[in-house]
Amino acid sequence: MTEIPLPPLDGPELPFWQGLKVREVRVQQCGGCGRHRFPAAAICTACGSSEAAWVAVAPRGTVDSHCTFHKVYLPGFQPPYTVILVRLDSGAKVFSNLVGDTPPHIGMAVEAVFEPLTDDVTLLKFRPA
């Protein structure tokens, strides 16, 4: 089995990955309007501010969308697998996976699961809340 590709740990999302290692979900918070966002961005799309800080947010949300892939698009991800789009309670959105056997549905309440992959990488996944 091919190993899944690891995320770059030297890019703008480094604070996100550092947070997962200590079981925190971290996203950017705009210094202008306070809106939470992910992935990292230099400019807030809501107000245009370039001020932002990384903050820990509640590790809960709801499923906004989901898609099951039946074809190999990336090495290491064997089909079928389902990707979910979670709107965190803070408002930021993240793509992830749902753990367990419950099929996802739009509006499903979920909570974070922190899955250590290596000494440096912990993945953010979700389970039904």
DSSP file (Angstrom, degrees, kcal/mol; ACC not computed):
  #  RESIDUE AA STRUCTURE BP1 BP2  ACC     N-H-->O    O-->H-N    N-H-->O    O-->H-N    TCO  KAPPA ALPHA  PHI   PSI    X-CA   Y-CA   Z-CA
    1    1 A M              0   0    0      0, 0.0     2,-0.2     0, 0.0     0, 0.0   0.000 360.0 360.0 360.0 134.8    0.0    0.0    0.0
    2    2 A T        -     0   0    0      1,-0.1     2,-0.1     3,-0.0    76,-0.1  -0.548 360.0-118.3 -76.0 138.4    1.3    3.4   -0.9
    3    3 A E        -     0   0    0     -2,-0.2    74,-0.1     1,-0.1    -1,-0.1  -0.473  32.6-104.9 -74.4 149.4    1.7    5.9    2.0
    4    4 A I        -     0   0    0     72,-0.2    72,-0.2    -2,-0.1     2,-0.1  -0.447  42.6 -97.8 -72.5 149.8   -0.4    9.0    1.8
    5    5 A P        -     0   0    0      0, 0.0    -1,-0.1     0, 0.0    69,-0.0  -0.414  38.2-127.3 -67.5 141.4    1.5   12.2    0.9
    6    6 A L        -     0   0    0     -2,-0.1     3,-0.1     1,-0.1    -3,-0.0  -0.636  22.9-110.8 -89.5 147.6    2.5   14.4    3.9
    7    7 A P        -     0   0    0      0, 0.0     2,-0.3     0, 0.0    -1,-0.1  -0.392  37.5 -98.2 -73.0 153.6    1.6   18.0    4.0
    8    8 A P        -     0   0    0      0, 0.0     3,-0.4     0, 0.0     5,-0.2  -0.579  30.9-164.4 -70.5 130.2    4.4   20.7    3.7
    9    9 A L  S    S+     0   0    0     -2,-0.3     9,-0.0     1,-0.2    -3,-0.0   0.205  80.1  62.0-102.2  15.2    5.3   21.8    7.2
   10   10 A D  S    S+     0   0    0      4,-0.0    -1,-0.2     3,-0.0     0, 0.0   0.206  87.1  91.2-121.0  13.6    7.2   24.9    6.1
   11   11 A G  S >  S-     0   0    0     -3,-0.4     3,-1.6     1,-0.0     0, 0.0  -0.216  97.1 -77.7-100.8-169.3    4.3   26.8    4.5
   12   12 A P  T 3  S+     0   0    0      0, 0.0     4,-0.1     0, 0.0    29,-0.1   0.680 123.7  61.1 -67.1 -17.9    1.7   29.3    5.6
   13   13 A E  T >>  +     0   0    0      1,-0.2     4,-1.7    -5,-0.2     3,-1.0   0.303  67.6 112.7 -90.7  10.9   -0.4   26.6    7.3
   14   14 A L  H <> S+     0   0    0     -3,-1.6     4,-2.6     1,-0.3     5,-0.2   0.886  73.4  55.2 -50.8 -44.9    2.3   25.6    9.8
   15   15 A P  H 3> S+     0   0    0      0, 0.0     4,-1.9     0, 0.0    -1,-0.3   0.850 105.5  54.1 -59.7 -31.6    0.4   27.0   12.8
   16   16 A F  H <> S+     0   0    0     -3,-1.0     4,-1.9     2,-0.2    10,-0.3   0.956 111.5  43.4 -62.4 -50.6   -2.6   24.8   11.8
   17   17 A W  H  X S+     0   0    0     -4,-1.7     4,-1.4     1,-0.2   105,-0.2   0.862 112.1  53.3 -66.2 -36.6   -0.3   21.6   11.8
   18   18 A Q  H  X S+     0   0    0     -4,-2.6     4,-0.8    -5,-0.2    -1,-0.2   0.889 108.0  52.2 -64.1 -38.4    1.4   22.7   15.0
   19   19 A G  H ><>S+     0   0    0     -4,-1.9     5,-2.7    -5,-0.2     3,-0.9   0.904 104.1  55.2 -63.8 -42.3   -2.1   23.0   16.6
   20   20 A L  H ><5S+     0   0    0     -4,-1.9     3,-1.8     1,-0.3    -1,-0.2   0.865  99.6  61.4 -61.2 -34.9   -3.2   19.6   15.6
   21   21 A K  H 3<5S+     0   0    0     -4,-1.4    -1,-0.3     1,-0.3    -2,-0.2   0.821 110.8  40.0 -60.2 -30.0   -0.1   18.1   17.3
   22   22 A V  T <<5S-     0   0    0     -3,-0.9    -1,-0.3    -4,-0.8    -2,-0.2   0.099 124.9-102.7-106.9  21.1   -1.4   19.5   20.6
   23   23 A R  T < 5S+     0   0    0     -3,-1.8     2,-0.4     1,-0.2    -3,-0.2   0.867  80.8 126.9  63.2  41.5   -5.0   18.6   19.8
   24   24 A E      < -     0   0    0     -5,-2.7     2,-0.7    -8,-0.2    -1,-0.2  -0.973  56.1-138.4-124.6 143.2   -6.1   22.1   18.9
   25   25 A V  E     -A   57   0A   0     32,-0.6    32,-2.9    -2,-0.4     2,-0.4  -0.912  29.3-171.2 -97.7 116.7   -7.9   23.2   15.7
   26   26 A R  E     +A   56   0A   0     -2,-0.7     2,-0.3   -10,-0.3    30,-0.2  -0.916  11.1 166.7-114.5 136.1   -6.2   26.5   14.7
   27   27 A V  E     -A   55   0A   0     28,-2.3    28,-2.8    -2,-0.4     2,-0.2  -0.890  41.2 -90.1-135.0 166.5   -7.4   28.9   11.9
   28   28 A Q  E     -AB  54  37A   0      9,-2.0     9,-2.6    -2,-0.3     2,-0.5  -0.569  33.4-156.7 -77.6 143.8   -6.6   32.4   11.0
   29   29 A Q  E     -AB  53  36A   0     24,-3.1    24,-1.9     7,-0.2     7,-0.2  -0.991  21.6-120.0-120.8 126.8   -8.7   35.2   12.5
   30   30 A C  E  >  -A   52   0A   0      5,-2.9     4,-1.0    -2,-0.5    22,-0.3  -0.407   9.6-150.2 -65.8 133.1   -8.9   38.5   10.7
   31   31 A G  T  4 S+     0   0    0     20,-3.1    21,-0.2     2,-0.1    -1,-0.1   0.630  94.3  49.3 -76.7 -14.2   -7.6   41.5   12.6
   32   32 A G  T  4 S+     0   0    0     19,-0.6    -1,-0.1     3,-0.1    20,-0.1   0.924 131.8   5.3 -88.8 -53.9  -10.0   43.8   10.8
   33   33 A C  T  4 S-     0   0    0      2,-0.1    -2,-0.1    16,-0.0    -3,-0.0   0.534  90.7-121.2-112.6 -10.1  -13.4   42.1   11.0
   34   34 A G     <  +     0   0    0     -4,-1.0    -3,-0.1     1,-0.3     2,-0.1   0.446  57.1 151.9  85.4  -1.3  -12.7   39.0   13.3
   35   35 A R        -     0   0    0     -6,-0.1    -5,-2.9     1,-0.1     2,-0.3  -0.369  41.9-129.7 -66.4 141.7  -13.8   36.5   10.7
   36   36 A H  E     +B   29   0A   0     54,-0.5     2,-0.3    -7,-0.2    -7,-0.2  -0.710  31.6 179.3 -90.3 143.5  -12.2   33.1   10.9
   37   37 A R  E     -B   28   0A   0     -9,-2.6    -9,-2.0    -2,-0.3    55,-0.1  -0.994  14.0-141.9-146.9 152.2  -10.7   31.6    7.7
   38   38 A F  S    S+     0   0    0     -2,-0.3    55,-0.5   -11,-0.2     2,-0.2  -0.897  73.9  41.3-159.8 136.7   -8.8   28.5    6.4
   39   39 A P  S    S-     0   0    0      0, 0.0    54,-0.1     0, 0.0    -1,-0.0   0.504 103.4 -92.1 -74.4 177.8   -6.6   27.9    4.5
   40   40 A A        -     0   0    0     -2,-0.2     2,-0.3     2,-0.0    -2,-0.1  -0.239  49.0-177.6 -59.1 143.5   -4.2   30.8    5.3
   41   41 A A        -     0   0    0     -4,-0.1     3,-0.1   -29,-0.1    -4,-0.0  -0.996  32.1-139.7-144.5 145.7   -4.6   33.9    3.2
   42   42 A A  S    S+     0   0    0     -2,-0.3     2,-0.4     1,-0.1    -1,-0.1   0.791  92.4  37.9 -73.7 -28.4   -2.7   37.2    3.1
   43   43 A I  S    S-     0   0    0    -13,-0.0     2,-0.4     7,-0.0     7,-0.2  -0.975  84.7-119.1-129.3 137.4   -5.9   39.2    2.7
   44   44 A C     >  -     0   0    0      5,-2.4     4,-1.8    -2,-0.4     7,-0.0  -0.604  15.0-151.4 -73.0 128.3   -9.4   38.8    4.2
   45   45 A T  T  4 S+     0   0    0     -2,-0.4    -1,-0.1     1,-0.2     0, 0.0   0.661  93.2  53.8 -74.6 -15.3  -12.0   38.3    1.5
   46   46 A A  T  4 S+     0   0    0      3,-0.1    -1,-0.2   -11,-0.0    -2,-0.0   0.883 131.6   2.2 -85.5 -41.3  -14.6   39.9    3.8
   47   47 A C  T  4 S-     0   0    0      2,-0.1    -2,-0.2     0, 0.0    -1,-0.0   0.523  89.6-118.0-127.4  -9.2  -13.0   43.2    4.6
   48   48 A G     <  +     0   0    0     -4,-1.8    -3,-0.1     1,-0.3     2,-0.1   0.501  59.2 150.2  84.6   3.1   -9.7   43.4    2.8
   49   49 A S        -     0   0    0      1,-0.1    -5,-2.4    -6,-0.1    -1,-0.3  -0.399  39.7-157.4 -70.9 145.8   -7.5   43.6    5.9
   50   50 A S        +     0   0    0     -7,-0.2     2,-0.4    -2,-0.1    -1,-0.1   0.349  64.8 102.9-100.1   3.9   -4.0   42.1    5.9
   51   51 A E        +     0   0    0     -7,-0.0   -20,-3.1     2,-0.0   -19,-0.6  -0.738  45.1 149.6 -88.9 131.6   -4.0   41.7    9.6
   52   52 A A  E     -A   30   0A   0     -2,-0.4     2,-0.3   -22,-0.3   -22,-0.2  -0.990  25.0-165.6-158.0 154.4   -4.5   38.2   10.9
   53   53 A A  E     -A   29   0A   0    -24,-1.9   -24,-3.1    -2,-0.3     2,-0.5  -0.972  29.3-113.2-137.8 152.6   -3.5   35.9   13.8
   54   54 A W  E     +A   28   0A   0     -2,-0.3     2,-0.3   -26,-0.2   -26,-0.2  -0.762  41.4 177.2 -87.2 130.3   -3.8   32.2   14.3
   55   55 A V  E     -A   27   0A   0    -28,-2.8   -28,-2.3    -2,-0.5     2,-0.3  -0.951  31.8-113.3-133.3 151.4   -6.3   31.2   17.0
   56   56 A A  E     -A   26   0A   0     -2,-0.3     2,-0.3   -30,-0.2   -30,-0.2  -0.679  37.3-170.0 -81.3 137.5   -7.7   27.9   18.5
   57   57 A V  E     -A   25   0A   0    -32,-2.9   -32,-0.6    -2,-0.3    31,-0.0  -0.814  36.0 -74.6-124.1 165.5  -11.3   27.4   17.7
   58   58 A A        -     0   0    0     -2,-0.3     2,-1.0     1,-0.1    32,-0.3  -0.352  41.5-129.8 -59.4 135.8  -13.9   24.9   19.0
   59   59 A P  S    S+     0   0    0      0, 0.0    53,-2.9     0, 0.0     2,-0.3  -0.152  76.3  92.3 -84.6  43.2  -13.3   21.5   17.3
   60   60 A R  E     +C  111   0B   0     -2,-1.0    29,-2.7    51,-0.2    30,-0.3  -0.909  40.3 130.4-133.0 159.4  -16.9   21.0   16.2
   61   61 A G  E     -CD 110  88B   0     49,-2.2    49,-2.8    -2,-0.3     2,-0.3  -0.946  44.0 -88.1-176.1-162.6  -18.9   21.8   13.2
   62   62 A T  E     -CD 109  87B   0     25,-1.9    25,-2.8    -2,-0.3     2,-0.5  -0.962  37.8-104.0-133.5 151.6  -21.4   20.6   10.6
   63   63 A V  E     + D   0  86B   0     45,-2.1    44,-3.3    -2,-0.3    23,-0.2  -0.635  33.0 177.5 -75.9 120.9  -21.0   18.8    7.3
   64   64 A D  E     -     0   0B   0     21,-3.5     2,-0.3    -2,-0.5    -1,-0.2   0.751  67.6 -12.6 -91.3 -30.6  -21.6   21.3    4.5
   65   65 A S  E     - D   0  85B   0     20,-1.2    20,-2.8    40,-0.1    -1,-0.3  -0.976  59.0-164.5-162.0 163.6  -20.9   18.8    1.6
   66   66 A H  E     - D   0  84B   0     -2,-0.3     2,-0.3    18,-0.2    18,-0.2  -0.988   1.3-170.5-156.3 155.4  -19.4   15.4    0.9
   67   67 A C  E     - D   0  83B   0     16,-2.3    16,-2.8    -2,-0.3     2,-0.5  -0.980  14.8-144.4-150.2 132.9  -18.2   13.4   -2.0
   68   68 A T  E     - D   0  82B   0     -2,-0.3     2,-0.4    14,-0.2    14,-0.3  -0.888  17.9-147.8-101.6 126.0  -17.2    9.8   -2.4
   69   69 A F  E     + D   0  81B   0     12,-3.3    12,-1.5    -2,-0.5    -2,-0.0  -0.772  19.4 178.2 -95.4 134.1  -14.3    9.1   -4.8
   70   70 A H        +     0   0    0     -2,-0.4     2,-0.3    10,-0.2    -1,-0.1   0.252  64.6  63.5-116.2   8.4  -14.3    5.9   -6.8
   71   71 A K  S    S-     0   0    0      7,-0.0     2,-0.6     0, 0.0    -2,-0.0  -0.959  89.2-105.2-133.1 148.7  -11.1    6.5   -8.8
   72   72 A V        +     0   0    0     -2,-0.3     6,-0.1     1,-0.2    -2,-0.0  -0.654  45.2 158.1 -76.0 118.7   -7.5    7.0   -7.7
   73   73 A Y        +     0   0    0     -2,-0.6    -1,-0.2     1,-0.4     5,-0.1   0.656  69.2  26.8-109.0 -28.6   -6.6   10.7   -7.9
   74   74 A L  S >  S-     0   0    0      3,-0.3     3,-1.7   -69,-0.0    -1,-0.4  -0.998  90.2-104.8-134.8 138.2   -3.7   10.8   -5.5
   75   75 A P  T 3  S+     0   0    0      0, 0.0     3,-0.1     0, 0.0    -2,-0.0  -0.330 106.0  31.3 -58.1 140.8   -1.3    7.9   -4.5
   76   76 A G  T 3  S+     0   0    0    -72,-0.2     2,-0.8     1,-0.1   -72,-0.2   0.208  93.9  97.9  96.9 -15.8   -2.1    6.6   -1.1
   77   77 A F    <   -     0   0    0     -3,-1.7    -3,-0.3   -74,-0.1    -4,-0.3  -0.872  58.8-164.5-109.3 100.2   -5.8    7.2   -1.2
   78   78 A Q        -     0   0    0     -2,-0.8    -9,-0.1     2,-0.1    -7,-0.0  -0.718  30.0 -83.7 -90.3 126.7   -7.5    4.0   -2.2
   79   79 A P  S    S+     0   0    0      0, 0.0    -9,-0.2     0, 0.0     2,-0.1  -0.315  99.7  50.2 -74.1 160.3  -11.1    4.2   -3.4
   80   80 A P  S    S+     0   0    0      0, 0.0     2,-0.3     0, 0.0   -10,-0.2   0.560  75.0 142.8 -80.6 145.8  -13.7    4.3   -2.4
   81   81 A Y  E     -D   69   0B   0    -12,-1.5   -12,-3.3    -4,-0.1     2,-0.5  -0.991  38.4-135.0-143.5 150.3  -13.1    7.1    0.1
   82   82 A T  E     -D   68   0B   0     -2,-0.3     2,-0.4   -14,-0.3    16,-0.4  -0.890   9.7-160.9-112.6 132.7  -15.3   10.0    1.2
   83   83 A V  E     -D   67   0B   0    -16,-2.8   -16,-2.3    -2,-0.5     2,-0.4  -0.914  11.7-161.0-107.3 136.0  -14.2   13.6    1.7
   84   84 A I  E     -DE  66  96B   0     12,-2.5    12,-2.4    -2,-0.4     2,-0.6  -0.896  14.4-141.7-116.6 148.5  -16.3   16.0    3.8
   85   85 A L  E     -DE  65  95B   0    -20,-2.8   -21,-3.5    -2,-0.4   -20,-1.2  -0.953  24.7-162.9-105.7 116.1  -16.4   19.7    3.9
   86   86 A V  E     -DE  63  94B   0      8,-3.1     8,-2.3    -2,-0.6     2,-0.9  -0.876  14.7-152.4-106.2 126.5  -16.9   20.8    7.5
   87   87 A R  E     -DE  62  93B   0    -25,-2.8   -25,-1.9    -2,-0.5     6,-0.2  -0.867  26.8-139.6 -91.3 107.8  -18.1   24.3    8.4
   88   88 A L  E >   -D   61   0B   0      4,-2.8     3,-2.3    -2,-0.9   -27,-0.3  -0.251  22.6-108.5 -63.0 156.1  -16.5   24.7   11.9
   89   89 A D  T 3  S+     0   0    0    -29,-2.7    -1,-0.1   -31,-0.3   -28,-0.1   0.771 121.6  61.6 -57.1 -24.7  -18.6   26.4   14.5
   90   90 A S  T 3  S-     0   0    0    -30,-0.3   -54,-0.5   -32,-0.3    -1,-0.3   0.637 120.6-109.3 -75.4 -14.8  -16.2   29.4   14.1
   91   91 A G  S <  S+     0   0    0     -3,-2.3    -2,-0.1     1,-0.4    -1,-0.1   0.057  79.4 122.2 108.3 -24.8  -17.3   29.7   10.5
   92   92 A A        -     0   0    0    -55,-0.1    -4,-2.8    -5,-0.1    -1,-0.4  -0.339  54.3-135.9 -68.6 154.1  -14.0   28.5    8.8
   93   93 A K  E     -E   87   0B   0    -55,-0.5     2,-0.3    -6,-0.2    -6,-0.2  -0.918  21.7-179.3-115.9 141.1  -14.3   25.5    6.4
   94   94 A V  E     -E   86   0B   0     -8,-2.3    -8,-3.1    -2,-0.4     2,-0.4  -0.992  23.5-132.2-136.0 144.6  -12.0   22.5    6.3
   95   95 A F  E     +E   85   0B   0     -2,-0.3     2,-0.2   -10,-0.2   -10,-0.2  -0.765  47.6 131.6 -89.7 142.3  -11.9   19.5    4.1
   96   96 A S  E     -E   84   0B   0    -12,-2.4   -12,-2.5    -2,-0.4     2,-0.3  -0.819  48.9 -88.5-161.9-161.2  -11.4   16.2    5.9
   97   97 A N        -     0   0    0     27,-0.4    29,-2.4    -2,-0.2     2,-0.5  -0.920  26.8-125.9-128.4 155.5  -12.7   12.6    6.4
   98   98 A L  B     -f  126   0B   0    -16,-0.4     2,-0.2    -2,-0.3    29,-0.2  -0.900  25.2-145.5-100.9 127.6  -15.4   11.1    8.6
   99   99 A V        +     0   0    0     27,-3.3     3,-0.3    -2,-0.5     2,-0.1  -0.624  58.7  32.3 -91.8 154.2  -14.3    8.2   10.8
  100  100 A G  S    S-     0   0    0     -2,-0.2    -2,-0.1     1,-0.2    27,-0.0  -0.436  98.7 -69.8  95.9-173.4  -16.5    5.3   11.6
  101  101 A D  S    S+     0   0    0     -2,-0.1    -1,-0.2     2,-0.1    -2,-0.0   0.470  89.1 112.3-100.7  -4.4  -19.3    3.6    9.6
  102  102 A T        -     0   0    0     -3,-0.3    -4,-0.0     1,-0.1     0, 0.0  -0.571  68.1-128.0 -74.0 123.9  -21.9    6.3    9.7
  103  103 A P        -     0   0    0      0, 0.0    -2,-0.1     0, 0.0    -1,-0.1  -0.479  29.2-112.7 -69.4 142.0  -22.4    7.8    6.2
  104  104 A P        -     0   0    0      0, 0.0     2,-0.3     0, 0.0   -38,-0.1  -0.367  33.6-174.7 -73.6 154.2  -22.2   11.6    6.1
  105  105 A H    >   -     0   0    0    -40,-0.1     3,-2.3    -2,-0.1   -42,-0.3  -0.989  37.3 -90.3-143.5 151.5  -25.1   13.8    5.4
  106  106 A I  T 3  S+     0   0    0     -2,-0.3   -42,-0.2     1,-0.3     3,-0.1  -0.371 115.1  24.4 -62.1 132.2  -25.4   17.6    4.9
  107  107 A G  T 3  S+     0   0    0    -44,-3.3    -1,-0.3     1,-0.3     2,-0.1   0.315  84.7 148.7  93.5  -6.8  -26.1   19.2    8.3
  108  108 A M    <   -     0   0    0     -3,-2.3   -45,-2.1   -45,-0.2     2,-0.3  -0.408  48.2-126.5 -62.5 129.4  -24.6   16.3   10.3
  109  109 A A  E     +C   62   0B   0    -47,-0.2    20,-2.7    -2,-0.1     2,-0.3  -0.632  36.8 179.9 -76.4 133.6  -23.0   17.6   13.5
  110  110 A V  E     -CG  61 128B   0    -49,-2.8   -49,-2.2    -2,-0.3     2,-0.3  -0.915  18.6-154.3-135.0 159.8  -19.4   16.5   13.9
  111  111 A E  E     -CG  60 127B   0     16,-2.4    16,-2.2    -2,-0.3   -51,-0.2  -0.960  33.5 -91.0-134.3 154.3  -16.5   16.8   16.3
  112  112 A A  E     - G   0 126B   0    -53,-2.9     2,-0.4    -2,-0.3    14,-0.3  -0.259  28.2-167.6 -69.1 146.4  -12.7   16.6   15.7
  113  113 A V  E     - G   0 125B   0     12,-3.0    12,-2.8     2,-0.0     2,-0.7  -0.998  14.7-146.0-127.2 128.5  -10.6   13.5   15.9
  114  114 A F  E     - G   0 124B   0     -2,-0.4    10,-0.2    10,-0.2    12,-0.0  -0.873  15.1-169.9-102.3 115.2   -6.9   14.0   16.0
  115  115 A E  E     - G   0 123B   0      8,-2.7     8,-3.2    -2,-0.7     2,-0.2  -0.876  15.1-142.3-111.7 103.0   -5.0   11.1   14.2
  116  116 A P  E     + G   0 122B   0      0, 0.0     6,-0.3     0, 0.0     3,-0.1  -0.439  25.2 171.0 -63.3 130.6   -1.2   11.1   14.7
  117  117 A L        -     0   0    0      4,-3.1     2,-0.2     1,-0.4     5,-0.2   0.764  66.3  -9.4-107.6 -43.5    0.3   10.0   11.4
  118  118 A T  S    S-     0   0    0      3,-2.1    -1,-0.4     0, 0.0     0, 0.0  -0.790  84.8 -85.5-139.3-177.7    4.0   10.6   12.1
  119  119 A D  S    S+     0   0    0     -2,-0.2     3,-0.1     1,-0.2     0, 0.0   0.795 130.8  32.6 -63.0 -26.6    6.0   12.3   14.9
  120  120 A D  S    S+     0   0    0      1,-0.1     2,-0.5    -4,-0.0    -1,-0.2   0.648 112.6  63.7-104.2 -19.3    5.5   15.6   13.1
  121  121 A V        +     0   0    0   -101,-0.1    -4,-3.1  -100,-0.1    -3,-2.1  -0.935  48.9 176.2-120.9 124.2    2.1   15.2   11.4
  122  122 A T  E     - G   0 116B   0     -2,-0.5     2,-0.3    -6,-0.3  -102,-0.1  -0.985  24.2-138.7-118.0 134.3   -1.3   14.8   13.0
  123  123 A L  E     - G   0 115B   0     -8,-3.2    -8,-2.7    -2,-0.4     2,-0.7  -0.677   7.1-132.9 -94.3 147.6   -4.4   14.7   10.8
  124  124 A L  E     + G   0 114B   0     -2,-0.3   -27,-0.4   -10,-0.2     2,-0.3  -0.890  37.7 159.3 -97.5 117.2   -7.7   16.3   11.5
  125  125 A K  E     - G   0 113B   0    -12,-2.8   -12,-3.0    -2,-0.7     2,-0.3  -0.768  26.1-133.6-126.6 175.8  -10.6   14.0   11.0
  126  126 A F  E     -fG  98 112B   0    -29,-2.4   -27,-3.3   -14,-0.3   -14,-0.2  -0.935  11.4-166.2-134.4 155.4  -14.2   14.1   12.3
  127  127 A R  E     - G   0 111B   0    -16,-2.2   -16,-2.4    -2,-0.3   -27,-0.1  -0.932  45.2 -80.7-131.5 158.0  -16.7   11.8   13.8
  128  128 A P  E       G   0 110B   0      0, 0.0   -18,-0.3     0, 0.0   -20,-0.0  -0.329 360.0 360.0 -57.6 139.1  -20.5   12.2   14.3
  129  129 A A              0   0    0    -20,-2.7   -19,-0.2   -68,-0.1   -17,-0.0   0.441 360.0 360.0 -90.1 360.0  -21.1   14.3   17.4
